[in-house]
Amino acid sequence: MLRRSFLLALALCLFGAAPCFGRDDWHKEADRLAALLRWHSGDVVAEIGSGNGELTLEAAHRVGPSGKVFTTELDEQKLAHLQELAAKQKNITALKAGEADTNLSPACCDSIFMRLVYHHLTKPSEIDASLFRALKPGGRLAVIDQEPAEGSSVPEGVPANRVGHGIPQDILKSELLAAGFELESVQNDWPGRTESRKLYCLVFRKAKP
């Protein structure tokens, strides 16, 4: 399974269907996330829509054996791959994601992050509420996404206000503010950002009572 996932990712990269990311690239993004989300040894972190789990592994190394990383996926094949990772890395727990629920327990996480996932959500308000519930008071959420590419199509089932494949930063911000989050920082220099692929990262905080 691991080898098949690697070969598929390599093929997509070589044929231009997906960006080519190496270990150093994932490490660089994880370094940024670790600083923004203030990861420490023993933290409980979650990644939503983890794909092949590259950032899940980076997070697991940073929170150490006393910490925990929940890694979630809706896709059954990707979930099986994450379950294999969890079997080898004892501080990782793989969870089946829902279309309208992260399936994370209430107040279980110090921080949560997702990368190029939000613009695929078909029920964003329900997921936003689930994210808010899953964070401890004072916890942080990082959403890495991209501005819609000109001429691109909105993914099937996704709200039309995305206006393409991606999500305008202002819309993402307004939806998460409506869910109760506070905006902490905006990162418009995210690793891998180009003129044609305008990546950004918004960091939100769940206020303490």
C-alpha positions in Angstrom: 0.0 0.0 0.0 2.8 2.5 0.9 4.7 1.7 -2.3 1.5 2.1 -4.4 0.8 5.5 -2.8 4.3 6.7 -3.5 4.2 5.6 -7.1 0.9 7.3 -7.7 2.2 10.6 -6.2 5.3 10.3 -8.3 3.3 9.7 -11.5 1.0 12.7 -10.8 4.1 14.9 -10.2 5.9 13.8 -13.3 2.9 14.4 -15.5 2.1 17.8 -14.0 -1.1 16.8 -12.3 0.2 17.6 -8.9 3.1 19.7 -7.6 6.4 17.8 -6.9 7.2 17.9 -3.2 10.3 16.5 -1.6 11.1 15.8 2.0 12.8 19.2 2.4 9.6 20.9 1.2 7.4 19.1 3.8 10.0 19.8 6.5 9.9 23.5 5.6 6.1 23.7 5.8 6.2 21.8 9.1 8.7 24.2 10.5 6.3 27.1 9.7 3.4 25.3 11.2 5.3 24.4 14.4 6.1 28.0 15.0 2.6 29.3 14.1 0.8 26.7 16.2 3.4 26.7 18.9 4.0 22.9 18.9 5.7 21.5 22.0 6.6 18.1 23.2 3.4 16.4 24.6 1.0 18.5 22.5 -2.1 16.9 20.9 -2.4 17.9 17.3 -4.7 16.9 14.4 -4.4 17.1 10.7 -7.6 17.1 8.7 -7.6 15.4 5.2 -4.0 14.2 5.6 -3.5 12.6 2.2 -0.3 10.5 2.3 0.5 11.8 5.8 3.7 13.6 5.1 2.8 16.5 7.5 1.3 14.1 10.0 4.7 12.4 10.3 6.4 15.8 10.6 4.0 16.8 13.4 4.4 13.4 15.2 8.2 13.9 15.3 7.8 17.4 16.8 5.3 16.5 19.6 7.4 13.5 20.5 6.4 10.2 22.1 4.5 12.0 24.9 2.3 13.8 22.4 -0.3 12.6 19.9 -1.3 13.3 16.3 -4.8 12.5 15.0 -4.7 12.1 11.3 -8.0 12.0 9.4 -9.2 11.1 5.9 -12.5 10.7 4.1 -11.0 8.6 1.2 -10.9 4.9 2.2 -7.6 4.2 0.3 -5.8 7.1 1.9 -7.3 6.2 5.3 -5.8 2.7 4.9 -2.4 4.2 4.2 -2.7 6.4 7.3 -3.6 3.4 9.4 -0.4 1.8 8.2 1.5 4.8 9.3 -0.2 4.8 12.7 0.7 1.1 13.2 4.4 2.0 12.8 4.4 5.4 14.6 2.8 4.9 18.0 1.9 8.5 18.7 -0.3 8.7 15.5 -4.0 7.7 15.5 -5.9 7.5 12.2 -9.5 8.4 12.1 -12.2 8.2 9.5 -13.4 11.7 8.6 -17.0 12.5 7.9 -18.4 14.9 5.3 -20.0 17.0 8.1 -17.9 16.1 11.1 -14.1 15.7 11.8 -15.0 12.9 14.3 -12.5 14.4 16.7 -13.6 14.4 20.4 -14.6 17.7 22.1 -11.7 19.7 23.4 -9.1 17.1 22.5 -6.6 19.2 20.5 -4.1 21.9 21.3 -3.9 22.6 17.6 -5.4 21.5 14.3 -4.3 22.1 10.7 -5.3 21.3 7.1 -3.5 21.8 3.8 -5.4 22.3 0.6 -8.5 20.7 2.0 -10.9 23.5 3.0 -11.8 24.3 -0.6 -13.0 20.7 -1.1 -15.4 20.8 1.9 -19.0 20.3 0.9 -20.4 21.2 4.3 -18.0 23.8 5.5 -20.2 25.3 8.3 -20.6 21.9 9.9 -16.9 21.1 9.7 -16.1 24.6 11.1 -18.3 23.9 14.1 -16.7 20.5 14.5 -13.2 22.1 14.4 -14.2 24.6 17.0 -15.5 21.9 19.3 -12.4 19.8 19.0 -10.0 22.5 20.0 -9.2 23.2 23.6 -9.8 26.8 24.8 -6.8 28.8 23.6 -6.1 26.2 20.9 -5.1 27.2 17.3 -6.2 26.3 13.8 -4.1 26.7 10.7 -5.7 26.5 7.3 -3.4 26.4 4.3 -5.2 27.0 1.0 -5.0 28.8 -2.3 -6.7 31.5 -4.2 -8.9 30.0 -7.1 -6.9 29.7 -10.3 -8.3 31.8 -13.1 -10.6 29.8 -15.3 -10.7 26.8 -12.9 -13.9 25.0 -11.9 -15.5 24.7 -8.5 -15.2 21.1 -7.3 -18.5 19.2 -7.3 -20.7 19.7 -4.3 -18.7 22.7 -3.0 -20.4 26.1 -2.4 -20.4 28.2 -5.6 -18.9 31.2 -3.8 -15.5 29.6 -4.1 -15.6 30.8 -7.8 -13.0 28.2 -8.9 -10.7 25.5 -7.6 -9.5 27.1 -4.4 -11.1 29.6 -2.0 -10.8 33.4 -1.8 -9.0 34.3 1.4 -11.7 36.7 2.5 -14.4 34.0 2.2 -12.4 31.5 4.2 -11.8 34.1 6.9 -15.4 35.1 7.1 -16.6 31.5 7.5 -14.3 30.7 10.3 -15.0 34.0 12.1 -18.7 33.1 11.9 -17.9 29.8 13.6 -16.5 31.6 16.6 -12.8 31.7 15.8 -10.6 34.7 16.2 -8.1 35.5 13.4 -4.5 35.5 14.7 -2.3 35.9 11.7 -2.3 35.9 7.8 0.6 34.3 6.0 0.8 35.3 2.3 4.4 34.0 1.8 3.6 30.3 2.3 6.3 27.9 0.9 5.5 27.0 -2.7 3.5 30.1 -3.4 3.9 31.3 -7.0 2.1 33.7 -9.3 0.0 30.9 -10.7 -0.5 29.1 -7.3 -1.2 31.6 -4.7 -0.9 29.6 -1.5 -1.7 31.3 1.9 -2.2 30.3 5.5 -4.6 31.7 8.0 -4.2 31.0 11.7 -7.2 31.2 14.0 -7.5 30.9 17.8 -10.3 29.6 20.0 -10.6 32.1 22.8 -10.4 31.1 26.4 -13.6 31.7 28.4 
